[in-house]
Amino acid sequence: MTSKDNYCVIMGGGIGSRFWPFSRKTLPKQFLDFFGTGRSLLQQTFDRFNKVIPTENIFIVTNAMYADLVKEQLPELNPEQVLLEPARRNTAPCIAWASYHIRALNPKANIVVAPSDHLILKEDEFLEAIGKGMQFVAQSDKLLTLGIKPNRPETGYGYIQIADKEAENFYKVKTFTEKPELELAKVFLESGEFYWNSGLFLWNVNSIINAVEALLPELAAKLMPGKEIYSTPAEKAFIEENFPACPNVSIDFGIMEKADNVYVSLGDFGWSDLGTWGSLYELSPKDDENNVMLKCEALTYNSRNNIVVLPQGKLAVIDGLDGYLIAESDNVLLICKKDEEHTIRKYVNDTQMRLGDDYI
């Protein structure tokens, strides 16, 4: 196996509604610089994998409306490396299309699939695990995911239960469990058998295509007839016609939870899924009262455990709040309990229904 056989697919088409109003439909979270580093989450993800994957072997799959944003943020990519979805159809169609496309370029390809909004603090350890994982899937037909050692009973992540050890740090997956209630999450943590599901996947291109065709035949039926036209000028028209008719299904539910050749590599990379304001709060520096001010100024009185996010140049004066999210962006100000952020999607839906798209 040589590096020219290694590919990366970065999924960057989501809206990031749980980060509203900071994340908007026209500028979702993957294109934002949350930490003031000068690089967006998408750019940081690209930078990370570009250390071990050739630039020409990195593909971005995103919604067609974000074509210009990707081009602006990643000018080193050719247009052919940006696969534009004409409709949002979840992760299984996204991954299937990218896999057919890459197989047409290299039928021996090994692929790592990554979301565009994850944070990795221990990058060297992470990239070492990616390298070992690529070797693992290159030598077998196994589907591999990365499991993260939990350090708390987190209810916002899915869990993977491990079974038999296959090789050094590679285990057969016994079960997948969606986001559990707190008491069950405590049991998972104490058992030592459960790891957080990172949403990062590695496989040989033929292994994943075989799994799609066996377990999601209705999806394969939409994309497989075009196998002769992938990586040709005819591909765009084929995808525009067929992709919107693909079933809306996640790769976890459609493939990983059903396949019998799923394995997990275990690690602790300082990983976080930046999926919610709560996850951002946990990662951010805090003042003496555990308040987080993200790239803004705030004066707090009798206030603790809050996260404040305002446009640069604005000042918040906060008195008597405990555990709140205060976020303003453009024409929206959101104030709600930090621990009830699961209701943000409800706020987004209600706003859209009552007031239209101007605030979304």
C-alpha positions in Angstrom: 0.0 0.0 0.0 1.3 3.4 -0.9 0.0 6.9 0.0 -1.4 7.3 -3.5 -4.0 4.7 -2.6 -5.2 6.6 0.5 -8.1 9.0 0.1 -10.1 11.2 2.4 -13.8 12.2 2.2 -14.8 15.2 4.3 -18.6 15.6 4.8 -19.4 19.3 4.9 -23.0 19.7 3.8 -24.9 20.1 7.1 -26.7 23.2 8.3 -25.6 23.0 12.0 -29.0 24.1 13.3 -28.0 23.2 16.9 -25.5 26.2 16.7 -28.2 28.7 15.6 -28.1 31.6 15.5 -24.3 31.5 15.0 -24.6 28.9 12.3 -27.0 29.9 9.5 -28.3 28.2 6.4 -26.1 30.4 4.2 -23.0 30.1 6.5 -23.2 26.9 8.6 -20.8 26.1 11.4 -18.2 24.1 9.3 -17.3 27.4 7.6 -16.9 29.3 10.8 -13.8 30.0 12.9 -15.1 29.3 16.4 -11.8 29.6 18.3 -10.2 32.6 16.6 -7.5 30.5 14.9 -7.9 32.1 11.5 -9.1 28.7 10.1 -12.6 27.4 9.9 -13.6 23.9 11.2 -13.6 22.7 7.5 -10.2 24.2 6.9 -8.8 22.7 10.1 -10.2 19.2 9.1 -8.5 19.6 5.7 -5.2 20.7 7.3 -5.3 17.7 9.6 -5.8 15.0 7.0 -3.5 16.8 4.4 -0.6 15.8 6.6 -1.1 12.1 5.8 -3.3 12.2 2.6 -2.1 13.8 -0.7 -4.0 17.0 -1.5 -5.3 15.5 -4.8 -6.8 12.6 -2.9 -9.0 14.7 -0.6 -12.6 15.2 -1.5 -15.3 17.4 0.0 -18.9 16.4 -0.3 -21.2 19.3 0.4 -24.5 20.9 -0.6 -24.5 22.7 -4.0 -25.3 26.0 -2.3 -21.9 25.9 -0.5 -19.8 25.5 -3.7 -18.4 29.0 -3.5 -17.7 28.8 0.2 -15.6 25.6 -0.3 -13.8 27.2 -3.2 -13.0 30.3 -1.2 -11.8 28.4 1.9 -10.0 25.6 0.1 -8.6 27.1 -3.1 -5.9 24.4 -3.4 -8.6 21.9 -4.4 -9.6 21.4 -8.0 -13.4 21.7 -8.8 -13.4 17.9 -9.4 -12.6 17.3 -5.8 -15.7 19.0 -4.6 -18.8 16.8 -4.9 -21.9 18.9 -4.8 -25.1 17.3 -3.6 -28.2 18.6 -5.3 -30.3 17.7 -2.2 -29.6 16.7 1.5 -30.0 12.9 1.9 -28.0 12.1 5.0 -24.6 10.4 5.2 -25.2 7.0 3.5 -26.0 8.5 0.0 -23.2 11.0 0.5 -20.6 8.3 1.3 -22.0 5.9 -1.4 -21.6 8.6 -4.1 -18.1 9.5 -3.0 -17.1 5.8 -3.0 -18.3 5.2 -6.5 -16.6 8.3 -7.7 -13.3 7.4 -6.0 -13.4 3.8 -7.2 -13.6 5.1 -10.8 -10.3 6.9 -10.1 -8.6 4.1 -8.1 -10.2 0.7 -7.6 -7.6 0.0 -4.8 -8.5 3.1 -2.8 -8.6 3.1 1.0 -10.8 5.8 2.3 -11.2 7.7 5.6 -14.5 9.5 6.0 -14.7 12.4 8.4 -17.2 15.0 9.4 -16.0 18.6 8.9 -16.8 19.8 12.4 -14.7 17.7 14.8 -12.0 19.0 17.1 -8.8 16.9 17.7 -6.4 18.1 20.4 -3.9 15.2 20.2 -3.3 15.4 16.5 -0.1 13.2 16.3 -1.8 10.3 18.1 -4.9 10.7 15.9 -2.9 10.6 12.7 -1.0 7.6 13.9 -4.3 5.8 14.5 -5.5 6.8 11.0 -2.3 5.4 9.5 -2.7 2.1 11.3 -6.4 2.0 10.4 -5.6 2.5 6.7 -3.3 -0.5 6.8 -5.9 -2.6 8.6 -8.7 -2.0 6.0 -6.2 -2.3 3.1 -5.6 -5.9 4.1 -9.2 -7.0 4.6 -12.8 -6.3 3.7 -13.5 -4.9 7.2 -15.4 -1.7 7.9 -13.6 0.3 10.6 -14.7 3.1 12.9 -12.8 4.9 15.6 -14.0 4.6 19.2 -13.1 7.2 21.8 -12.5 6.3 25.4 -15.2 8.1 27.4 -14.3 10.2 30.4 -17.8 11.1 31.5 -21.4 9.6 31.1 -22.1 11.7 28.0 -25.7 11.5 26.7 -25.0 13.4 23.5 -22.9 10.8 21.8 -23.7 7.3 20.5 -21.8 4.3 22.0 -20.0 1.3 20.6 -19.7 -1.9 22.6 -16.6 -3.9 21.9 -16.3 -7.7 21.6 -13.4 -9.9 20.6 -9.9 -8.4 20.0 -8.8 -8.9 16.4 -5.4 -7.4 16.4 -3.5 -4.7 18.3 -6.1 -2.2 19.3 -8.7 -3.5 16.8 -11.9 -5.1 18.2 -15.0 -6.6 16.7 -18.0 -4.4 17.3 -20.7 -6.1 19.4 -23.4 -3.4 19.5 -24.1 0.2 18.6 -26.3 2.3 20.9 -27.8 5.7 20.1 -27.6 8.5 22.6 -28.5 7.0 25.9 -30.3 8.4 29.0 -27.9 9.5 31.8 -28.3 6.4 34.0 -27.5 4.1 31.1 -24.6 6.3 30.1 -23.2 5.8 33.7 -23.5 2.0 33.3 -21.7 2.2 29.9 -18.9 4.2 31.5 -18.4 1.9 34.5 -18.5 -1.3 32.3 -15.3 -0.4 30.4 -16.8 -2.1 27.3 -18.4 1.0 25.7 -16.7 3.7 23.7 -18.0 6.9 22.1 -18.9 6.6 18.4 -16.7 9.2 16.7 -18.4 9.1 13.4 -15.1 8.6 11.7 -14.9 5.6 9.3 -12.1 3.8 7.4 -12.5 1.1 4.7 -11.4 -0.1 1.3 -13.5 1.3 -1.4 -14.7 -2.1 -2.5 -15.6 -3.1 1.0 -18.0 -0.1 1.5 -19.5 -0.4 -2.0 -20.2 -4.1 -1.4 -21.9 -3.3 1.9 -24.0 -0.6 0.2 -25.1 -2.9 -2.5 -25.9 -5.7 0.0 -27.6 -3.7 2.8 -29.0 -0.7 1.0 -30.1 -2.0 -2.4 -32.6 0.8 -2.9 -29.7 3.3 -2.6 -27.4 1.3 -4.8 -30.1 1.1 -7.4 -30.1 4.9 -7.7 -26.3 5.3 -7.9 -24.9 2.0 -9.3 -26.3 2.3 -12.9 -24.0 5.3 -13.4 -20.8 3.4 -12.5 -19.5 3.7 -16.0 -19.9 7.5 -16.0 -18.3 8.3 -12.6 -15.4 10.7 -13.0 -16.6 11.8 -16.4 -18.4 15.0 -17.5 -21.7 13.0 -17.5 -21.5 12.4 -13.8 -22.9 15.8 -12.8 -26.1 15.3 -14.8 -26.5 11.7 -13.6 -26.2 12.8 -9.9 -28.5 15.8 -10.3 -31.2 13.4 -11.7 -30.7 10.5 -9.3 -29.3 11.8 -6.0 -32.5 13.5 -4.9 -34.4 10.2 -5.2 -32.0 8.4 -2.8 -33.4 7.3 0.5 -32.6 9.6 3.4 -30.6 7.3 5.7 -27.5 7.5 7.8 -24.4 5.3 7.3 -24.7 4.2 10.9 -28.3 3.0 10.6 -28.0 1.8 7.1 -24.7 0.0 7.1 -22.7 0.0 10.4 -25.5 -1.4 12.6 -26.3 -4.2 10.2 -23.0 -5.3 8.7 -21.2 -8.3 10.3 -17.7 -7.1 9.4 -17.6 -4.0 11.5 -14.6 -3.3 13.7 -13.4 -0.5 16.0 -10.0 1.0 16.7 -9.8 2.5 20.2 -8.2 5.8 21.1 -8.1 9.0 23.1 -7.2 11.9 20.8 -8.7 14.8 22.7 -11.6 14.3 20.4 -14.8 16.4 20.5 -17.8 16.5 18.2 -18.6 20.2 18.1 -22.3 19.5 17.7 -23.7 21.7 20.4 -23.1 24.9 22.4 -22.6 22.6 25.4 -19.6 20.9 23.7 -18.1 24.3 22.8 -18.6 25.5 26.4 -16.8 22.4 27.8 -13.8 23.1 25.5 -13.5 26.8 26.0 -11.5 28.7 28.7 -13.6 29.9 31.6 -13.4 32.8 34.1 -13.5 32.4 37.9 -17.3 31.8 37.8 -17.1 29.3 35.0 -18.4 31.8 32.4 -17.3 31.5 28.8 -17.0 34.6 26.6 -16.4 33.5 23.0 -14.6 36.2 21.0 -16.5 39.0 22.8 -16.6 41.3 25.8 -18.9 40.8 28.8 -19.2 42.1 32.3 -20.9 39.6 34.7 -22.4 40.1 38.1 -23.8 37.3 40.3 -23.6 35.1 37.1 -22.0 31.8 36.6 -21.8 28.8 34.2 -22.9 30.9 31.2 -21.7 31.0 27.6 -21.8 34.4 25.8 -21.3 34.7 22.1 -21.7 38.2 20.5 -20.4 39.9 17.4 -17.0 41.5 17.8 -17.3 45.1 19.2 -20.4 44.4 21.3 -20.5 44.3 25.1 -22.9 42.2 27.2 -23.6 43.2 30.8 -25.1 40.2 32.6 -26.5 40.1 36.1 -28.1 37.2 37.9 -27.9 34.4 35.3 -26.8 30.9 36.0 -26.3 28.3 33.2 -27.5 30.3 30.3 -26.6 30.6 26.6 -26.6 34.2 25.3 -25.8 34.2 21.6 -26.3 37.0 19.0 -25.6 36.9 15.3 -26.9 39.3 12.7 -30.6 39.7 13.3 -31.1 37.1 16.0 -30.6 37.2 19.7 -31.0 33.9 21.6 -31.2 33.5 25.4 -32.0 30.1 26.8 -30.9 27.6 29.4 -27.6 26.1 28.4 -28.6 22.6 29.4 -31.8 22.8 27.4 -30.1 23.4 24.1 -31.8 20.4 22.5 -34.8 22.8 22.1 -32.8 25.0 19.8 -34.0 23.0 16.8 -37.5 23.7 18.0 -36.8 27.4 18.1 -35.3 27.2 14.5 -38.4 25.4 13.2 -40.8 27.7 15.0 -39.0 30.8 13.7 -39.0 29.5 10.1 -42.7 28.6 10.2 -43.8 31.9 11.8 -41.3 34.4 10.3 -39.8 32.7 7.3 -36.2 32.2 6.2 -34.9 35.7 7.0 -33.9 34.6 10.5 -32.6 31.1 9.6 
